[in-house]
């Protein structure tokens, strides 16, 4: 009866204290079966498709206009595919398709699965900061990443298909739109994000491992880029639904 709540019936706002995003390049053939029929992969050189893993310390998530003290604070890990969608107006939109979302708060898992289609689960999150490095890991979800802080010399990963950081920036996220598809009704839910002061900084990754990529059956993911941002006000507009016409 409350399924309409998943359609993002009201705008939402939050504050991102800090966010680390790793983007993995994957041969497009390996991702084609992970996205719904209404979307197409957003590719580079017609060869590489991308999964971004975002680890975000989020504060004051709440319906837009509600006071900040009513918001929720939590850590979020999101696994997203870069995609495109041709809307009913004939406009091609770049955006993200959510594969999975994880959080360190049971309350956020509950609310996330009431108000979104983003497949939330609860996990443990461990963060260790030193003067030079930051490490984020989860025993339950079996992932780890260690990044170098405050360095002036940042280079693209040796595995990256990008030639420079300008190319990499196009696939660092977040993109303007997030898409959900309802195959039974052929409906596409489109949610537009609005951000302020979005200035991602390239970072060096010392070590990483994400078992979820193995769960997806991806054989050869390569680290393409990594960025860090902090102190961002973010909003999601009320969702828009349209029927997908294959023709």
PyMOL commands that set and color helices and strands:
alter all, ss='L'
color gray80, all
select helices_A, chain A and resi 3-7+28-30+32-34+68-70+106-115+165-169+211-215
alter helices_A, ss='H'
color red, helices_A
select strands_A, chain A and resi 12-27+40-41+48-63+72-86+92-103+120-122+126-129+133-138+143-148+177-182+187-195+201-202+204-210+222-236+240-243
alter strands_A, ss='S'
color yellow, strands_A
deselect
rebuild
show_as cartoon
